[in-house]
Amino acid sequence: MTAPVNHTPARKGARLASQALEAVRYTSLIRNLVAKDLKVRYKNSALGFLWSLLNPLLMMVVFTFVFTQLLNQHIPDFPVFVLVALLPWNWCATAISGGTTMLVDNASLINKVYFPRVLLPVSGVLSTGVNYVLSLPALFLIMAAFGSPFTPWIVMIPVVVLTQALFLIALVLILAPLNVYFRDTMVLVEVGLTAWFFMTPVFYDVQSIVSPALAAWMYRLNPMAAIIEEYRIILYHGAVPDPLFMGRALMTSLVLLIVGYLVFTRLSRNLGEHL
Amino acid sequence: MSRMSRRDGDVMVEFRDVSRRFTLHHETRNSFQDWFIGLVHPRGKGEEFWAVKDVSFQIRRGEAFGFLGRNGAGKSTILKLVTRVLEPTSGQIHINGHTHAMLELGAGFHPELSGRDNVYLNGSIYGFSRRQMREKFDAIVQFAELERFIDTPVKHYSSGMFMRLGFAIAVHMDPEILVIDEVMAVGDTAFQRKGYQALLDLKAAGTTILFVSHNSDNMRDFCDRAVLLEHGRLIDSGPAGTVVDHYLRMLEEEPAGVGILMVRPVDEAGAPTDRVASGDDLIVDVLVRVPNGSWTGDMQLALDLNDPAGTQLYGSTVGLPDELPVANGNDPTIRRVRGVFRGLRLAGGAITIAATLLRSGQAEPVDRQETEVDVEAPWSIGERGILRLEHDWEWETSDQLPASSATMIENGTPEVEAQRPGK
């Protein structure tokens, strides 16, 4: 911390690298921001953390009723099928909508104190992620109740969670500064999330898409489709996810993360002026 | 950069030809709609404004360094550059050490969290680990005198408690460079004395302190050296006492700087008047006091017309030229700006004319004056409203209309009947 700080608009590469290193030094800030998010979220409701379990369980009931009673879809153990996808989707939706407004919501802090700005959107994705991981035991309970297979492949779940975290961080890094310049980004994001929800196999099976070519494109264009399919293969089918498939999803997320970081550093330079 | 610190390890802060530009968007584009409109209708890049221009200085270890100047001179921008909240547009800044800023006490506190959680959160914002904060925690709470309330959410704190906690955190961060912006007035007198003593202790322990205050006594007592800023430029630097004297002299020489001497309605010949007939032109003269050598290129003059109820009837703002021409036969320090509002179609009564002088980038107006003018309107029966518009009434005679329409008018809507004037 005693190293001389030089902020001249020169030597971009070195600057980016030192910024990334600096963010690592602030790990304790990330932890505190995540803790703050979780504490504040559960502080003022009587049921607290239970809500984040009840919400997807209630949604599961609704989806199961609609798709097995009203629409007559023939998917065995439909509650497990839909909950396996619904939980990570909720992480995605809450992380994106919360992360998009993260910089605007913390305007007073940004204008008063220096810290690596990138930590704000990152902490948003992580705190919603912690929430997701904490809801997994509830999923396992439901799985046990339906007699779903628990295979050793469950150890692969952390890799999928990591892939999803990287992907969400990448997206939020682009959306958060954009929302500073265009406040209606948030409106578009809300609409986009609804469309995205239907374009992601949460309550249906990719195999049931009429055209197989379309299904392939869904994986290519929508990392969330691939990620959710991985969860489903491991937890619902109790099968081995194709390592190539997993590797590709992880690589896509990594590349997107680099793009997101570059966009963020570019867009966040004059944040203070626009907040 | 390392070369510099080897050459002179005692330089803690160095500015070299630092400038910072802001773009003033009079209407900020904050939505995609505005952005698309901007593509079709470019509105220019917005006015540019240098908050800090070509500023260079060095601050050594253990020095207390003051920044003086009027509002908008660039002091706060410099502090934000030091703390890296802002980045310079050009020039180089070297900061040699861990910096802690007291730009606003309690910035970053979350109202829902307890004082305890906020201490840890705030510490981590400045890059301290949980373990490091645990060591400082008791001293912070004791200094803030908040032992009993430390587990209460800070939203229940009084503003004094809030500030005390913020101040206590700041002085316990062992900063090598401490940046203070007008925060000496914390809590009651006893706490102020304690706070001041804490700053003296830090200074004695070798902390470099950057200090902004309007209180020239504080500045003289506390600072070793100081700089004086005007319009973002450094105009003096030296021992704090000398620079404070210069600053006070500057304030005295120009009691109010550029200001409004008088705003008055005039008639067509230019003679002052206090009445204008509705429908005539309203001519308003604003006499602006411009002390010799003052530059008005960054100023705007606004004229606003309000009715007695306070409703804004109209307002217009104009940017002033770099140098206003001297009015004929007048004192050279008095310049005249004339606003002509053509065809003032107003209802009768007194309206207020407010002239406001603004400086770019400054929220507070430089000066403001008001006057009244009586609008004379000869009302005829059947007129009402806050405007008095030139108007005509027309109707077609029944033989020009098809039979059905004619009947409609015959059987007429009551409004049409009622509005026929001069019956």
Interface residues (C-beta under 8 A of the other chain):
Chain A: M1 T2 P4 V5 N6 H7 T8 P9 R25 Y26 S28 L29 R31 N32 L33 A35 K36 K39 V40 K43 N44 S108 L109 I110 N111 K112 V113 Y114 F115 Y181 F182 R183 D184 T185 L188 R269 N270 G272 E273 H274
Chain B: M1 S2 M4 S5 F22 T23 T28 N30 S31 F32 Q33 W35 K80 T83 R84 V85 L86 E87 P88 S90 G91 Q92 I93 H94 I95 N96 G97 H98 T99 A101 L103 E104 A107 G108 H110 E112 L113 D117 Y120 L121 S124 I125 Y126 G127 F128 S129 R130 E176
